[in-house]
Every structure is written in C-alpha cells, then in structure tokens.
C-alpha cells in the first residue's frame, strides 16, 4: 500500500501474502514476455524490457521467472498476442482512475473492468474523458541519507529534470517521460545510486478524500482492479491525510 498526503499520485500496492505475490509475479512475467517479443531479449538494447525487469526485481520476482519469460518471449513458438490498453474511469466520489492493462482479449477485459467499477460505486468512462487529468512522468527515487536536497536540485537542473520532492526517507526526482533513459544514464555517470525508477502517471488536479467510507470504497475498487489478471497498474487522483491513509491501510 502506498500513499502520501503531500503527493497527488497514488499508486495502489497489493499485499505480500503468497496468493497475491504469485499474481504479481505472473503480471511481471507477462510484461517481460511482451517486451522481449517486441524488442528482443537484450535489456541494454530494449528499454521496455529493461524497465519491465527492473519493476519485476523491485517486487522480488524470482530470477528464474524473469529468465523464463525472456526465453519464452524470444522463442519461435506461437503464443498469445498481447496489447497494452489504458482504460479510463471514475471511482467513488468522482476520483479519476487510469487502468493500465496488458490483454489478449479486449472483449473479456472491458466487461470485467466495468463490473468491478460499478460494483464499487464507479464507472468505466469514454476514451479521453479522464486521460487529460494525468501526465506521464519519469520518477527516480534516491535515498536521503547520502544526498541533500540542494545536491539533488543541482543535479536535477543539470540533467533537465522538473523537480525534486521529499518522500519519507527518500527524494524523488521528477522528469518528463521521454527523458527516462537520458536521466537514468546521467545519474549513473554521476554515481548517484537510484533506489527505484519508473515511468508513471501523475494527476494535474486531485480529489481530497476526508470520509472514511468513501476512502474505503476507493481502496476496495483499486484492490479489485489490481487483482484482475489483465491489469498491470492503476493510477488515481485522490489525496487523503496520513491518519486516514494509515487507518484504511490496516
């Protein structure tokens, strides 16, 4: 579970029990398989594959699972034809949500997403009705132990990043999505250790949630969405104070 009262972007995480971990591993394997099939099995030559592997490792996906997915993606045998589709919708309370899917059958995925959203007080929206609320950004997380905010602001300016934000024990360097590889290389050249790096969606405006029941509906919807096999990530534009966030996370 992830959320910060100062941060507009909430990326909802699943728990660490065995069943959910298995589902997480399966989703990472699917993303790696597709990346390898589209761009080859060398992560240094295939940024999409490199990014998929990094995300898988951040969730402790076993090395064998990763290597098997790469081999399968590079194989000659026929397999399912997956495509990336981002669906748009609303959760309870008018919270906007982007649903990033990897599917081999839209006719299966759409009804399932619609059912989940409507069951939790939301609805699936038309294309373009929600996407404008979000912007795609590169995020690099750096430990605050070894670098000061001033140091990172200087570095961010040099590499063309937008901003540096304090998030708990870390700093986040925010940049344009198209600059991901360039900034990642620049940070490496300056020997700045990156704890995590991803391309994500951040909302330009947010909905404040103060009511516990409303917050619970939003969290339950996000849980249901991320338990859907076709869903890779969800991005929602709500904020809530730390006390309510922790209460719901329990």
N, C-alpha and C positions, 0 to 999 in steps of 0.2 A: 504494500500500500504506500503510495507516495503522494505528498501534497504539502504545500507550504502556503501559509496565509498571505505572504507577500508576493507569491508567484501566481500569475494568471493561468498558466498552463498546468493542468493536472493530468498526469499520465498514470492511469489506474493499474496497479500491480496485483497479480494474484498471489495467494498464499504459497507456503512452501511445503504443503503436505504432498505425499507421494503421488496421489492421483493428479493433482494439478501440475506438479513438476513434470510428470510424464507428458501431459498435454502441452506444456511449454516446450519441452524438448522436441515434440513432434512438429510444432509450428516452426521452430528454428530449422529443423531438418528440411521442411518443405521450402522455406525461403532460400536455404543454401542450394537445394536441388535445382530450383528455378534459376537462381543466379548462375550456377555452373553450366546449366544447359544453354542459357542465353549468351554467356560471355566467356566460357572456358573455365578450367579448373585452377588457374593460377591467380591467387588473390592479389598479387602485385600488378597484374595486368587487367584485373577485373575488379573495379572499385565496388560494384554492387556485391560481389562475392565476399570481398574483404570486410565490408560493413556487416554483412549477414553473419560472418564467422565471429566478428567481434561481439555482436549482440548475443550470439549463442554462448560464447565463453563467459560473458557477463552474468548469464543465468546458470553457469556451471554445467552447461550441456557436455556430456562425456565426449572425449576426443574421438572415440570410435564412431559415435553417432554423426559427428561432423564429417569425418573422413568417408564414411559410408555414403552420406548424402552427396558429397562431391563426386565420388566414383559413379554413383547412380546417375547424377546429372550429366556427367561426361560420357556415359555409356551410349551404345548404339541401339539398345532395345527401346521399343516404343513404351511410352508412359503417358500419364495424364497430362493434358495441356492446360497449365495454369495461367491465369492472368491476374494482374493487380488491378483492383477496382476499389475506389474510395466512394463510400455511400455517405449521405448526409441525413441528419435527422435532429430531432429535439427530444430531450429527456424531460422529466417532470420539472415544473417551474420555469419552463422556457429556456432551459440550458441547451445550448447548441452542441452537437457532437459530430465529429468526423469518424467514420468507421473504416479503417484500412484493412482490406481483405485480400486474400490470395485464394482464388477459387477456380475450380474446373467446371463449374455449373452454376451460372447466374440464376437459373430457374429454381435451384434449390436454395441458394443463399438469400435472395431477396425476401421470399416469404418467411424464412426463419428470422431474419433481422426485423422485419415488420412485426412479427408476432412478439418478439422479445420487447421491443419498444412499446407497443400498445399495451402489453400486459403490465408494464411498469409506469404507465401514465404518460408515455411519449408517443412519437410517431415518426415514420420514415418520411423524409422531405424530398422535394424535387431537386434535381441537379442544379447547383448554383445558388440555392436558397440559403445555404449555411457556409459554403466554402469561402465566401468573401470575408467572413469574420476572422479567418485564420490566415497566417502567413507562415511559410516554410522557413525554418532556421536551422543552422548548424549550432550544436551546443557541445562545448568541450569542458569537462569538469576537472579542476585541478585542486589538489589538497591545499588548504590554507596554512598548513604547518610550515611549509618551506618557502612560500611566496607571499609577499604583502600585496594588498590591493593596488598600491601605487606601482609596484613592479609589473603587475599583470596589465594595468591600464596602459603602461608604456608599451608593453609587448603587443597588446591588442591594437593599439594605434599603428604600430609598425606593420602588422600583418593584415590590416584592413578590417578588423572585427568591429562590430557595432558597439558592444558594451561589455562590462564585467559586473557580475552580480554576486553577492554573498549568499550562499545557500547552505545553512548549517555549518559544518566543518570544512566546507569547500567553496571555491569560487567557480562560477560558470562564465565562460567566455562565449558570447553570443555573436553569431555572424550570419551572413547570407548563406543559403543552402548551396548555391553554386560554388562557394569558396571553401567547401569542406576539405577537399584534398589539398589545396594550396595552404590552408591554415594548419592542417594536421602536419604537413611536411615542415612548415616554418617552425612550429612548436618543437618538433623533433630536432631540428637543426640547432635550436637554442637550448636543447637538453631540458625542456620542461616536461616533466612526466604527466601524462594525461590519465586520469583515473577512468574516465568513460568519455565516449564521443558518439554522437548520433545526429541524424537529421530528423527533426520533429516539426510539429505544427504548434504554433503559439497563437492564441487569440488576441485580436486587437482591442476587443472590449469584453467585459466579463459580467456574469450574473452573481450577485452576492447571495449566498445561502445562509440564513440565520436560523431557520426552523429545522429541528431535528428530524421530524417525519419526512420533510421534503429532502433533506440530505440523505436519509436512509433509502428513499426511492431512487435517487440518483446513483448511489453506490450499488444498490441491488441490480439496477439496469446495466451498469458497467461490468459488474461481475458476470451477469448472464451473457452479455455480448462477448466478453473475453473467454468465456467457456465454450463459445461457438468455434468449431474447428476451423472455419474459414477466416475468422478474424485474427489479424496479426497485431493490430494496435488500435486503441481508441484515444481520441483527443477531445476534451470537453472544456468549455469556457466558464467554469464556475470557480468561485473562491469562497472560503469559509475560514473562520478564525481557528487558531490552533487547538483550542479546547474542544470545540465541536468535532474537528477533524480526528483528534485522538479518540474521542468517545465513540465515533462511528467506526473507527479502525479496529476497535476492540471486538 
